[in-house]
Amino acid sequence: QLSGIPKMLRCFRYSPDIHSSIRSNGIGRMVNPILRQTLLGVKSIDSCPSPESNKAMEPKLKARLRRQVTSRREELAGLLQSLVRIPSFTGEEGPIVSFVLEKMKSLGFAETRADGLGNAVGRIGTGPLTILYDAHLDTVRVTDPEQWEHPPFEGRIVDGALHGRGAVDEKAAMAGF
């Protein structure tokens, strides 16, 4: 199924251990592998191939990124909690888009705006290289809140796992921006 997707976009290698950890912890598989490893405490990191060389990430860069993400673990978990706490049903994403735009401004983005479709768009820097960071903010409705072990919009952390609507698909990826 992945043959038509460029290797640089197929950074996640399936692992039953990681999958069950993610499923039980309620944090998305599509989070940057280092962020995912830090938030979940997974022992190994999948490396994404470089588009130019198609080789694994250099160990020094991987270690540097791991240190940076680890040092911001609480901040990143707090951001994910904030995102989960904002209901964002499909077609009703205005409040979460506003939150993301304000967060982008506070992080020093050079440009932030909502486009004509209601997407949050931000830009950092002006160099020759462009990197697209893409995540969706909408979720499906909660039709049975009494069936949830934890309230769907509380973003409760239990035993190191964050629970809530959108925590897996795909607000965790957005928290990595």
Helices and strands as residue ranges (DSSP letters): G 7-9, H 16-25, H 33-40, H 59-71, H 73-84, H 94-106, E 111-114, E 120-123, G 145-147, E 156-158, E 161-163, H 171-175
